[in-house]
Amino acid sequence: MRQLIVLGLVGFLAQLIDGSLGMAYGVTSSTLLLAAGVAPAAASAAVHFSEIGTSLVSGFSHHRLGNVDWRTVGILAGPGFVGAFLGATLLVNLDGEVAKPIVACILLALGFYVVWRFLVLGGRRPTFKGRPSAGFLAPMGLFGGALDSIGGGGWGPVGTTTLLSSGRLEPRKVIGSIDTSEFVVAVGGSLGFLAGLGASNIEWGYAIALLVGGVFAAPLAAMLVRHLPARILGVAAGGLIISTNSRTLALSFDATSTTVWTLMAVVFVVWMTALGVAIRNERLSRRAAQPSTVGELDDDVRVPAAG
């Protein structure tokens, strides 16, 4: 019972992060299950079954608060479902650790780009031009869905990272759309695991505990992302991408626990510094957007030009 309570708390925290930053539910939950000795396929299966409920509540909450771009969701959902189903089927007989360092390098580079993109704005407000095309979204959905099943998490890191770096949607719409489309991905992955493992080999108690915790956190996360500025959300998400994939790379090279913790401490300090700069720039941007009293007075007394 104590283990299930702990898993419920993990589900709550994981969904709070995932719903507000667009990633980390699967990564956080899978990491704990693997550390507890659960086989990779069984761990990913439990996470995906729990995500059916958490992503449904999260998507509904994001929709109510206007955080969802339904065109993006509609294009992502189909390829994501197919990718998740195929990835789950493959994981039953495949070691997903082989691809993790390569994917981590790509995501790490994109994470740095996301942070740079929102910090380089200085005091200016971020703008988002156009919308992502189907040719851009469909392959991303297929790859993200497959990685999500194989790695126990990946839909958020791939989808959120790629959409944020493209600059086509504001961060709250990116996060809301990725979280909403994750429901379809979770269904696809769950069906694949059910076909490959069988119901008897799935840790249903773990899945339910994660689900209960995640459902309570989903509405809170949607409210958080609705009110945080785009600049701060972008840097927060980028820092999470960098920290997560830095740890993955360090572990893939068999780094000692001391090295890993030192690396994570350095990344955390840099991340918090970048976040502080983003908050300062947001304040400068808001001050610049406010009309000055002098300017308003000048407008009032300005004499129209003749003719």
Secondary structure, DSSP 4 states (H G I P E B T S, - for coil): -HHHHHHHHHHHHHHHHHHHHS--HHHHHHHHHHHTT--HHHHHHHHHHHHHHHHHHHHHHHHHTT---HHHHHHHHHHHHHHHHHHHHHHTTS-GGGTHHHHHHHHHHHHHHHHHHHHTTTTSPP---S---HHHHHHHHHHHHHHHHHHS--HHHHHHHHHHHHTSS-HHHHHHHHHHHHHHHHHHHHHHHHHHH-GGGS-HHHHHHHHHHHHHHHHHHHHHHHHS-HHHHHHHHHHHHHHHHHHHHHHHTT--HHHHHHHHHHHHHHHHHHHHHHHHHHHHHHHHHSPPHHHHHHHHHPPPPP-
